Amino acid sequence: PDIDDIKTVFDFEYICSKILPKKTWYYYSSGAEDEFSLRENHNVYHRVQFRPKVLVDVSEVSTECEILGEKRAVPFFVCATALAALGNEAGEIGIAEGCAKGDFTIPQMISTLSSKSLGEITSSKKNNQDQWFQLYVNTDRKRALDLVKEAEHSGCSALFITVDAPSLGNREKDVKLPGKSKKVNGVSKGLSTFIDPSLDWEDVKYIKSQTKLPVFIKGIQRKEDALTAAKDGFNILLSNHGGRQLDHTVPPLQTLSEVVPLLKENGFKPGKDLEVFIDGGVRRGNDILKALALGATGVGLGRPILYSNSAYGADGVQKCKEILRDELAMNMRLLGVTKLDQLNESFVDVEGMKMK
Ligand code: FNR
């Protein structure tokens, strides 16, 4: 379809289900095992409802916010996803261009397992654009630290250490293609053998001590770990890897609702003392509003970017971010907030959030 006919973020996914080679589609779309977490990541947003405030002058609304001390046009960003070139030759460079195109930019987190080299991706960056680096920690610690240095030198402005993948989740769709009785090698296989399964808190603290960049732990899934991370001076990305690692984990939005009060009780103010990001299942401006109301300071997009880039390249990524920006602004008006920092728990009902 013509890109002008794309109306929602879901449209990109539908198109990809039709046009991508099966192997790529299964690699991108799969979750682990029964794909419970994959579905719940998004479905949990349906179990949180709004409590709109009326008679607020909403003739002017702004989606601006501050992340890592800088003013941003919107509170969302691109999450690291491996192998973007499987769906579109331009790969992560198309994503970089899409992040920069149009009248606002969004940060791009670059995966250790990108299709393009870090140098190629960072040299395609425009001046006003932010790039972050996602690190899978190599068993060969020197290689991991070299990568961090390279990311620093090529202008990445934050480091995300992914900790939810000591070994790769069991993505059955990616391993077994339907219609074949014999197992065929999926895309994931062989990707992750270098990742160190012995990684612990001391290791990530050491890596943090070796860089000046702000460091996030990506893949925190319980409030106790969030508090440990905060106490050790890390920022936090609440994530279950888009449902691709351990299946049947609590969805990140629910974890967020537990993490933020605990951090506050312990004197940590999200947005001030540390960033508290979230990803997984975010497909609507509304989803972003709900996460922010529960205290998230930034929201990540994985598959929506892979799909929009696969279907339309940089133009698709631009369209994807604009759809979300427009939905966000429209729904802010309907919710009765003119600035994102007015959001708080009073705007949402979370009574039904937990699965009964
Ligand atoms: C990922 N994700 C991921 N995370 C990471 O830290 N390093 C990586 O290389 C990858 N690769 C990757 C590939 C694919 C195909 C997917 C779908 C995901 C996880 C990603 O950063 C993010 O946590 C989720 O994608 C967020 O969920 P949604 O937005 O895809 O629902």
Boltz pocket constraint, residues with backbone or C-beta under 6 A from the ligand:
constraints:
  - pocket:
      binder: B
      contacts: [[A, 27], [A, 28], [A, 29], [A, 30], [A, 41], [A, 79], [A, 80], [A, 81], [A, 82], [A, 111], [A, 112], [A, 113], [A, 134], [A, 162], [A, 218], [A, 239], [A, 240], [A, 241], [A, 242], [A, 243], [A, 244], [A, 279], [A, 280], [A, 281], [A, 282], [A, 300], [A, 301], [A, 302], [A, 303], [A, 304], [A, 306]]
      max_distance: 6.0
